Structures are given as C-alpha cells and as structure tokens.
C-alpha cells in the first residue's frame, strides 16, 4: 500500500514538486517500504524520534524537521538534518547558525509564516519576515531557501485557499530578491489547494502511511 500511494502521489503532483513523506510515529518498517519504492524525503516532528531513525535507517535519506523546534534541541539534528521547515523566530535562526558553525555545515531552513487564524500556530508575521529579509545576511551557517505556512484547520476551502494565496504572493515578491526556491504549503487534507496556489513542497503522512494511532 505504501509504495502504491507514493507512486500515485508522484504521478499526481506537478513536476518539480517535492513530496515529504511524514513518517512521524511510524515504525522503521514503514519508512523502509517507502524507501524501497525509491522515496528519500521523510519528515519528522520530534527530535528524539528523528535522531533514532537517522541512526538506524539508510544514510542517503533526506530528513526534514517539520515540527516546532526548540532551541535547546537544535544541536542534536544539526550534524545531519536536510531541511528545517519551521523556523519561527530569529532566536531559533541564530541557534541553528551557531550549531551549523560547530559542525562546519550550512543548514538549509524555511522561514515559517503565520497565515492561519489559530493563534496556536507558530511563525513570523509578514512584517517580521520582511524585516528579516531586509537585513544583511548575518548568518553564515544558515541558508534560507524558502517559506513554509500552515493554513487554518477548517472545512472552509475558500479560507484555506485565501491563506495559501497570500503566502504565495509574498513568496513571489521575495523569491528573486533572496533567491528563494521552496514554497512549502499543503498536507494530506489540503495539498491539492496548496498546489493550485503555487506550493512546490507538500508534507503528506496519512495518505501514504495510513492514519496515526
């Protein structure tokens, strides 16, 4: 089933779209099945689980940290993480830069923009992101490669579409100035809308691995 779902999504998604298979809480055997089907991008939201899986699974997997990341946990993933999705503060950006320097790496990150109505979601406001982008690059060991946003959890498709469109317009505005290449929007429940509004990276878990327990 897992291999079939990966294949189905790979055909369905536009060329150039990265599919991050969200493997959080799933056993290594499920990831190995997706890996055997040729998939390499996997997303985890807990640092401890991510580190355990990275130690035991093939080393050519591209691990994405997709959850809210605490500053004191950055040091554990800094040696190997492929992309950190949810950079939601300058303090976190500074810590990633510090840990990148320690490991002689430039770590790729996405700036998370708060686009949802729920206050529980994290992220920079558009104004804060503009201020960050307007600064000279002071982080030698961090590379901001794009933006990430999570729409409101609602059945109102027009609202979700509107939130995605606002982020997509902001991405288009800054893409050329900052050489951004990734707009990460869309999960299992809303990725078709995200794709139509310009997303080129989607995070999909339950459609691939089944619902989490």
C-alpha positions as CSV (number, residue, x, y, z in Angstrom):
1,X,0.0,0.0,0.0
2,X,2.7,2.5,0.9
3,X,4.6,2.0,-2.3
4,X,1.4,2.3,-4.3
5,X,0.5,5.6,-2.5
6,X,3.9,7.0,-3.1
7,X,3.7,6.1,-6.8
8,X,0.2,7.6,-7.1
9,X,1.2,10.9,-5.5
10,X,4.4,11.1,-7.5
11,X,2.3,10.9,-10.7
12,X,-0.3,13.3,-9.5
13,X,2.0,16.1,-8.2
14,X,3.3,18.6,-10.7
15,X,6.9,18.1,-11.9
16,X,9.3,19.8,-9.6
17,X,7.2,19.3,-6.5
18,X,8.9,17.7,-3.5
19,X,6.9,15.1,-1.6
20,X,7.9,14.9,2.0
21,X,6.5,11.7,3.4
22,X,5.6,12.5,7.0
23,X,6.8,9.4,8.9
24,X,6.3,10.7,12.5
25,X,5.2,7.9,14.9
26,X,5.5,5.3,12.1
27,X,7.9,2.3,12.5
28,X,11.1,1.9,10.6
29,X,9.5,-0.9,8.6
30,X,7.0,1.6,7.0
31,X,9.8,4.0,6.1
32,X,11.8,1.1,4.7
33,X,8.9,0.2,2.5
34,X,8.7,3.7,1.1
35,X,12.5,3.8,0.7
36,X,12.4,0.5,-1.3
37,X,9.9,2.3,-3.6
38,X,12.6,4.9,-4.3
39,X,11.4,7.6,-1.9
40,X,14.1,9.6,0.0
41,X,12.4,12.7,1.7
42,X,10.9,12.0,5.1
43,X,9.5,14.4,7.7
44,X,9.6,14.0,11.5
45,X,8.3,16.4,14.2
46,X,10.1,15.1,17.3
47,X,13.9,15.5,17.6
48,X,14.4,12.3,19.6
49,X,12.5,10.1,17.2
50,X,14.2,11.8,14.2
51,X,17.7,11.1,15.7
52,X,16.8,7.4,16.4
53,X,15.5,6.8,12.9
54,X,18.5,8.6,11.3
55,X,20.9,6.3,13.2
56,X,19.3,3.1,12.1
57,X,17.9,3.8,8.6
58,X,19.9,4.3,5.3
59,X,22.2,7.4,5.4
60,X,21.0,8.7,2.0
61,X,17.6,9.6,3.4
62,X,16.9,13.3,3.4
63,X,15.5,14.1,6.8
64,X,13.1,17.1,7.2
65,X,12.4,18.5,10.7
66,X,8.8,19.6,10.2
67,X,7.6,20.2,13.8
68,X,8.1,23.1,16.2
69,X,11.8,23.1,17.1
70,X,13.0,24.2,20.5
71,X,16.4,25.9,20.5
72,X,18.0,23.5,23.0
73,X,17.3,20.6,20.6
74,X,18.9,22.0,17.5
75,X,22.3,20.6,18.5
76,X,21.0,17.0,18.1
77,X,19.9,17.3,14.5
78,X,22.5,19.9,13.3
79,X,25.0,17.3,12.1
80,X,22.7,15.7,9.5
81,X,19.3,17.4,9.0
82,X,18.5,18.1,5.4
83,X,16.0,20.9,5.9
84,X,14.4,22.6,8.9
85,X,10.9,23.6,8.0
86,X,9.6,25.6,10.9
87,X,12.0,28.4,11.7
88,X,9.6,30.7,13.6
89,X,11.9,33.2,15.4
90,X,15.2,35.0,15.0
91,X,16.5,33.4,18.2
92,X,16.0,29.9,16.6
93,X,17.7,31.1,13.4
94,X,20.7,32.3,15.5
95,X,20.9,28.9,17.3
96,X,20.8,27.0,14.0
97,X,23.6,29.2,12.7
98,X,25.6,28.6,15.9
99,X,25.2,24.8,15.6
100,X,25.9,24.8,11.9
101,X,29.2,26.6,12.6
102,X,30.1,23.9,15.2
103,X,29.6,21.2,12.6
104,X,31.1,23.1,9.7
105,X,27.8,23.0,7.8
106,X,25.5,25.5,6.2
107,X,22.0,24.3,7.2
108,X,19.0,24.9,4.9
109,X,15.9,26.3,6.5
110,X,12.4,27.5,5.7
111,X,11.0,30.6,7.4
112,X,7.6,29.8,8.8
113,X,5.0,32.5,8.2
114,X,1.9,32.6,10.4
115,X,-1.1,32.5,7.9
116,X,-3.7,30.6,9.9
117,X,-6.4,32.1,12.1
118,X,-5.5,29.8,15.0
119,X,-3.2,31.5,17.5
120,X,-1.8,28.1,18.4
121,X,0.2,28.0,15.1
122,X,3.7,29.4,15.1
123,X,5.5,31.7,12.7
124,X,6.7,35.1,11.7
125,X,4.2,37.8,10.7
126,X,4.7,39.1,7.2
127,X,6.1,42.3,8.7
128,X,8.6,40.4,10.8
129,X,9.7,38.3,7.8
130,X,10.1,41.5,5.7
131,X,12.4,42.9,8.4
132,X,14.4,39.7,8.5
133,X,14.8,39.6,4.7
134,X,15.8,43.3,4.6
135,X,18.8,42.7,6.9
136,X,22.2,41.9,5.6
137,X,22.8,38.2,5.9
138,X,24.3,37.8,9.3
139,X,24.0,34.0,9.5
140,X,26.9,32.4,7.6
141,X,25.9,28.9,8.5
142,X,22.2,29.1,7.6
143,X,20.7,29.3,4.2
144,X,17.1,30.5,3.9
145,X,15.8,28.6,0.9
146,X,12.1,29.3,1.2
147,X,8.9,29.8,3.1
148,X,6.5,27.5,4.9
149,X,3.0,28.0,6.0
150,X,0.1,26.0,7.5
151,X,-3.4,27.1,6.7
152,X,-6.3,27.1,9.3
153,X,-7.7,23.7,10.2
154,X,-11.1,24.3,8.7
155,X,-13.5,22.8,6.1
156,X,-13.9,26.3,4.6
157,X,-11.9,25.8,1.4
158,X,-12.2,29.4,0.4
159,X,-10.5,30.5,3.6
160,X,-7.7,27.9,3.2
161,X,-7.2,28.9,-0.5
162,X,-7.1,32.6,0.5
163,X,-4.4,32.0,3.2
164,X,-2.3,30.0,0.7
165,X,-2.7,32.7,-1.9
166,X,-1.5,35.4,0.5
167,X,1.7,33.4,1.3
168,X,2.2,32.6,-2.4
169,X,2.1,36.3,-3.3
170,X,4.6,37.1,-0.5
171,X,6.9,34.3,-1.8
172,X,6.7,35.6,-5.3
173,X,7.6,39.1,-4.1
174,X,10.8,37.9,-2.3
175,X,11.8,34.9,-4.4
176,X,14.0,36.9,-6.8
177,X,15.5,39.2,-4.1
178,X,16.5,36.4,-1.7
179,X,16.9,33.5,-4.3
180,X,14.2,31.5,-2.5
181,X,13.3,28.2,-4.2
182,X,10.9,26.4,-1.9
183,X,7.3,27.3,-1.0
184,X,6.1,24.6,1.4
185,X,2.4,24.5,1.8
186,X,-0.1,21.7,2.0
187,X,-0.7,18.5,3.9
188,X,-2.9,15.4,3.4
189,X,-6.1,17.3,3.8
190,X,-5.3,20.4,1.8
191,X,-2.4,19.7,-0.6
192,X,-4.5,19.9,-3.8
193,X,-5.4,23.5,-2.9
194,X,-1.8,24.3,-2.0
195,X,-0.6,23.0,-5.4
196,X,-3.0,25.2,-7.3
197,X,-1.8,28.2,-5.4
198,X,1.9,27.7,-6.0
199,X,3.3,25.2,-3.5
200,X,6.3,23.2,-4.7
201,X,6.7,21.1,-1.5
202,X,4.0,19.2,0.3
203,X,4.1,17.3,3.6
204,X,1.9,14.1,3.4
205,X,1.6,11.5,6.1
206,X,-1.8,9.8,6.5
207,X,-2.4,9.4,2.7
208,X,0.8,7.4,2.5
209,X,1.2,5.6,5.8
210,X,-2.5,5.5,7.0
211,X,-3.9,7.3,10.0
212,X,-1.7,7.6,13.1
213,X,-2.8,5.7,16.2
